[in-house]
Amino acid sequence: MRVNHVLIDYENVQPAVADALAPETFRVWVFLGAQQTKVKVDLLDLMQRKGTDASIVKITSTGRNALDFHMAYYLGQLSKQEPDAFFHVVAKDTGMDPLIEHLKGRGLAVARWVDVLDIPVVKAPATGADEDKLNRIMEYLVRRGKQRPATMKTLIGSAASLFSPKLDADEAARLVEQLRVNAVFEVVGTKVRYGLPDD
C-alpha cells in the first residue's frame, strides 16, 4: 500500500485526527503557528499512537504566509523523496493551490482538503462489504487486460455497471478511489495508468 502523507495547517484547521489517521498508511505532519500555544488532546493521542510516523513542525517566526511557506518546503522535500506517495494538504485557505496544481502537472498525487475527513481514503475505509465490491472491480480490471477504462469517468462508470442494481456515481467513485490509494492505478494527466499486468 502506498504511503499517504498528510500535512495539516493546524493554525486554521484543528481536525479530529487520532482515529482518522491512525492506520499505518498515513504519515502525519502537523504545522503549528509561532504564537499557537494550545493543541487538542486528540492530537496528542495521535502523536502517541503513531510515534515516528507523526511529527509536529513548530514555526518559530511570524509573518504573512509563514506557515504556508514551511508547508510548501516540506511538501517539496517529501515529494522529491517519495514521488510515488500520495500527498494531502489539509488547510482552509487556498494559498497553496497554485503549488498543488503545479505538482499535479508534474505527475504527483497531491490534493488540498478542508478537513481530514474529506480525504476519500479516510472518509470511507474499506468494510467487509466494500472488500467484496473491490474484489469484483479488480477481477473485472484484470480480465479486461489492455482494454481497461482509460479515463476516471469511464472507470467509475464501468465500476458502477458491474453491480445490480447499478451503484450510484458517488459510491462507485469512492470504491475506485480506494483502488487508486492502494496503487492499482494512478492518474497521469487525464489518463488512468494501471499497475496491473496486461495479460
MARLOKE-56602 format. One record per residue (C-alpha): x, y, z; residue in one letter. Coordinates in steps of 0.5 Angstrom, whole numbers, plus 2048, in hexadecimal, padded with zeros to 3 digits. Example, Ala and Ser with C-alpha at 12.3 -4.5 7.8 and 13.67 -1.06 7.14 Angstrom:
ATOM   c1   c2   c3  gutor
ATOM  819  7F7  810      A
ATOM  81B  7FE  80E      S
This chain:
ATOM   c1   c2   c3  gutor
ATOM  800  800  800      M
ATOM  803  807  7FE      R
ATOM  804  80C  804      V
ATOM  7FF  812  805      N
ATOM  803  818  807      H
ATOM  7FE  81D  80B      V
ATOM  800  824  80C      L
ATOM  7FC  828  811      I
ATOM  7FC  82F  811      D
ATOM  7FA  82F  819      Y
ATOM  7FA  836  819      E
ATOM  7F3  837  816      N
ATOM  7F0  82F  816      V
ATOM  7F0  82B  81C      Q
ATOM  7ED  825  81A      P
ATOM  7EC  81E  81E      A
ATOM  7F2  81A  81C      V
ATOM  7F3  815  821      A
ATOM  7EF  80F  81E      D
ATOM  7EE  812  817      A
ATOM  7F6  812  816      L
ATOM  7F8  80C  81A      A
ATOM  7F9  807  814      P
ATOM  800  805  812      E
ATOM  7FF  808  80B      T
ATOM  7FF  80F  80E      F
ATOM  805  813  810      R
ATOM  803  81A  813      V
ATOM  806  821  813      W
ATOM  802  826  818      V
ATOM  805  82D  817      F
ATOM  804  832  81D      L
ATOM  804  839  81C      G
ATOM  809  83D  820      A
ATOM  804  840  825      Q
ATOM  800  83A  826      Q
ATOM  800  837  82D      T
ATOM  7FB  832  82D      K
ATOM  7F9  82C  82A      V
ATOM  7F3  827  82B      K
ATOM  7F4  820  82F      V
ATOM  7F2  81D  828      D
ATOM  7F9  81F  825      L
ATOM  7FD  81D  82B      L
ATOM  7F9  816  82B      D
ATOM  7FB  815  823      L
ATOM  803  817  825      M
ATOM  803  812  82A      Q
ATOM  800  80C  825      R
ATOM  804  80E  81F      K
ATOM  80B  80F  822      G
ATOM  810  811  81D      T
ATOM  80A  811  818      D
ATOM  808  817  81A      A
ATOM  80B  81E  81B      S
ATOM  80A  825  81E      I
ATOM  80D  82B  81A      V
ATOM  80D  831  81E      K
ATOM  80E  837  81A      I
ATOM  813  83C  81E      T
ATOM  811  842  81B      S
ATOM  80B  846  819      T
ATOM  80A  84A  812      G
ATOM  805  849  80C      R
ATOM  804  842  80A      N
ATOM  80A  840  80E      A
ATOM  806  839  810      L
ATOM  805  838  808      D
ATOM  80C  839  806      F
ATOM  80E  834  80B      H
ATOM  809  82F  809      M
ATOM  80B  830  802      A
ATOM  812  82F  804      Y
ATOM  810  828  807      Y
ATOM  80B  826  801      L
ATOM  811  827  7FC      G
ATOM  816  823  800      Q
ATOM  811  81E  801      L
ATOM  80F  81D  7FA      S
ATOM  816  81D  7F8      K
ATOM  818  817  7FD      Q
ATOM  812  813  7FC      E
ATOM  80F  815  7F5      P
ATOM  80A  80F  7F5      D
ATOM  807  811  7FB      A
ATOM  800  815  7FC      F
ATOM  800  81C  7FF      F
ATOM  7FA  81F  803      H
ATOM  7FB  826  805      V
ATOM  7F5  828  80A      V
ATOM  7F4  82F  80A      A
ATOM  7EE  834  809      K
ATOM  7F2  83A  806      D
ATOM  7F4  839  7FE      T
ATOM  7FB  83C  7FF      G
ATOM  7FE  835  7FD      M
ATOM  7F9  833  7F7      D
ATOM  7FE  836  7F1      P
ATOM  804  832  7F4      L
ATOM  7FF  82C  7F5      I
ATOM  7FD  82D  7ED      E
ATOM  804  82D  7EB      H
ATOM  806  827  7EF      L
ATOM  800  823  7EC      K
ATOM  802  826  7E5      G
ATOM  809  822  7E6      R
ATOM  805  81C  7E8      G
ATOM  805  81C  7EF      L
ATOM  7FF  819  7F3      A
ATOM  7FD  81F  7F7      V
ATOM  7F7  823  7F9      A
ATOM  7F4  828  7FF      R
ATOM  7EE  826  803      W
ATOM  7EB  82B  808      V
ATOM  7EA  825  80D      D
ATOM  7EE  81F  80F      V
ATOM  7E7  81B  80E      L
ATOM  7E7  81E  807      D
ATOM  7EC  819  805      I
ATOM  7E9  814  801      P
ATOM  7ED  80E  804      V
ATOM  7EC  811  80B      V
ATOM  7E4  812  80A      K
ATOM  7E3  80B  807      A
ATOM  7E8  806  809      P
ATOM  7E6  7FF  807      A
ATOM  7E1  7FB  80A      T
ATOM  7DF  7F4  809      G
ATOM  7DA  7F6  804      A
ATOM  7DF  7FA  801      D
ATOM  7E4  7F5  800      E
ATOM  7DF  7F0  7FC      D
ATOM  7DE  7F6  7F7      K
ATOM  7E5  7F8  7F7      L
ATOM  7E7  7F1  7F5      N
ATOM  7E2  7F1  7F0      R
ATOM  7E4  7F7  7ED      I
ATOM  7EB  7F4  7ED      M
ATOM  7E9  7EE  7EA      E
ATOM  7E6  7F2  7E4      Y
ATOM  7EC  7F6  7E3      L
ATOM  7F1  7F0  7E3      V
ATOM  7EC  7ED  7DE      R
ATOM  7EC  7F3  7D9      R
ATOM  7F3  7F3  7D8      G
ATOM  7F5  7F8  7D3      K
ATOM  7EE  7FA  7D2      Q
ATOM  7ED  7FD  7D9      R
ATOM  7EA  804  7DA      P
ATOM  7EF  80A  7D8      A
ATOM  7EC  80F  7DC      T
ATOM  7E9  810  7E3      M
ATOM  7E2  812  7E0      K
ATOM  7E2  80B  7DC      T
ATOM  7E5  807  7E2      L
ATOM  7E0  80A  7E7      I
ATOM  7DA  809  7E2      G
ATOM  7DD  802  7E1      S
ATOM  7DD  800  7E8      A
ATOM  7D6  802  7EA      A
ATOM  7D3  7FE  7E4      S
ATOM  7D7  7F8  7E7      L
ATOM  7D1  7F7  7EC      F
ATOM  7CA  7F6  7EC      S
ATOM  7C7  7FB  7EE      P
ATOM  7CC  7FF  7EB      K
ATOM  7D0  803  7F0      L
ATOM  7CF  80B  7F0      D
ATOM  7D4  80F  7EE      A
ATOM  7D7  811  7F5      D
ATOM  7D7  80A  7F7      E
ATOM  7DB  808  7F1      A
ATOM  7E0  80E  7F2      A
ATOM  7E1  80C  7F9      R
ATOM  7E3  805  7F7      L
ATOM  7E7  807  7F1      V
ATOM  7EB  80C  7F6      E
ATOM  7ED  806  7FB      Q
ATOM  7F0  802  7F5      L
ATOM  7F4  809  7F3      R
ATOM  7F6  809  7FA      V
ATOM  7F8  802  7FA      N
ATOM  7FD  803  7F4      A
ATOM  7F8  7FF  7EF      V
ATOM  7F9  805  7EA      F
ATOM  7FB  80C  7EA      E
ATOM  7F8  812  7E6      V
ATOM  7FD  816  7E1      V
ATOM  7FA  81C  7DE      G
ATOM  7F3  81A  7DC      T
ATOM  7F5  812  7DB      K
ATOM  7F5  80D  7E0      V
ATOM  7FB  808  7E0      R
ATOM  7FB  802  7E3      Y
ATOM  800  7FE  7E8      G
ATOM  7FD  7F7  7E5      L
ATOM  7FF  7F2  7E0      P
ATOM  7FC  7F3  7D9      D
ATOM  7FB  7EB  7D8      D
